[in-house]
Structure formats: structure tokens, C-alpha cells
Amino acid sequence: MDTVNTAPAKKESNFRLICVPAIVLLLISGVAALLLGLVNDVTKDVIAGREREETAAAMREVMRDAAEFSEEKTAENDVLYYEALSSDGSVCGYVFTTTGKGYGGEIKVLTGVGADGAVTGIAFLSIDETPGMGMKAQNDDFKNQYNGKSGTLGVSKTGRSDTEIQAITGATITSKAVTSAVNDALACFAKLNGEVR
């Protein structure tokens, strides 16, 4: 009885079963990565331009008295801010970009602070809280609570006062995160103006 040696055929079939799909997958991944890189390269300037436009619109929203804004600056605690300039070029306030740790992650808040140290408005650059609860922070009735307030603000579940913001029902973490970000902006304003807090 003759025996047939099948070892080389088995090695070749293992190579085809394992290595050929791996090589094909590697090539597909390489092409996909190259295409994603090209798309990113083409769209990054457009995305950056849109972000600048959205930030500029939000700055005008929180500091309506400003005729223009300075270039972005950095304060001591790596807080980004802009000087709000009146039509004669004098500083009439500041706009600060600060963050707070919300329920759904980081909340980026733009806070306008007038020359008198009072909040002129807040806007969100990024917020991803629970729909129907924490996302209510975007409503004007919540945001407008900060207008005219100064010093260090707290959060109350029962009502608002000169130094407290009324929390959103069921979203105390979000309310505290936004207030923390506003407090950071107010503290930065105080440091820029040589005030001791």
C-alpha cells in the first residue's frame, strides 16, 4: 500500500486560511486609515472655522456690550479668556472658558463678566447631560439665573437668592458643575483685577 505525503499541502492550506485573510485585512485597514487621514486633513480647517464662528457667536451672546474681542489669552490656571472691548478700545469686561464635571462628562461654559465683576451671561460650548434633565441647563430660565451675580455662587434645591442658583430638578450634579465653572470664571476675573478672594 502506497502512502501519500500530505504535509506540504497542509502547510499551504494553513497559510491560505490564516495568512491570506490577515494580509487582506491589513491592506484594507491601511487603505481605510489613509482615507480617514485624508478626509481629516481636508475637513480640519472647516471644522476649526465652524468652532471659531460658534465661539464668536457665543461670546457676543454673553457679552452684548462688546464691540469686539481680543485674541485668546491664558490666565494662571490655564483658563482661556478674551477681553471684551468697547468701541473706543477700552476693556469693558471679559469672557472666560471654564469647565465643570457634570453627570455626562465635562461641561464647557463660556461666561461673560462685566467690568463691575458681575456675570453678563453664560453659554455652553459643550454639554452632554441627560436629555430632559441635565440638558435643561441650556434653557434660558436656568442660564439667566447667573446674570448680575458676582462673588462665589452656591446651588440650592429650594430657591434662588443673590448668592445661590436654583438647581434643576433631578439634575443637581449638572447645576453644580455649571456653577463651579461660573465660579472659576469669577475667580479668574478677580485675579485679573487684583482682587483677593
TAFEN-V431457 format. One line per field, one symbol per residue. psi: psi as a letter, one per 20 degrees, with the letter a starting at -180 (. if undefined). burial: I if it has 9 or more other ideal C-beta (glycine too) atoms within 8 Angstrom, else O. A space follows every 10 residues. Layout:
BEGIN
psi = ???
burial = ???
END
This chain:
BEGIN
psi = ppqpojghhg gghgghhggg hggggggggg ggggghgggg hhihhgghgg ggggggghgh gimhiphrqr rprpagkkpq rqppprhjiq pjaqpqorqq oahjbppppo ppprhijqpi rqqphppmap piehiihiqh hghihhpiqr bpqrpqihrr ahjqppqppj lhggghgghg gghhghhggg ghjkqp.
burial = OOOOOOOOOO OOOOIOOOOI OOOOOOOOOO OOOOOOOOOO OOOOOOOOOO OOOIIIOIII IIIOIIOOIO OOIOIOOOII IIIIIIOOOO IIIIIIIIII OIIOOOIIII IIIIOOIIII IIIIIOIOII OOIIIIIOOO OIIOIIIOIO OOIOIIOOOO OOOIIIIIOO IIIIIIIIII IIIIIIIIII IIOOOOO
END
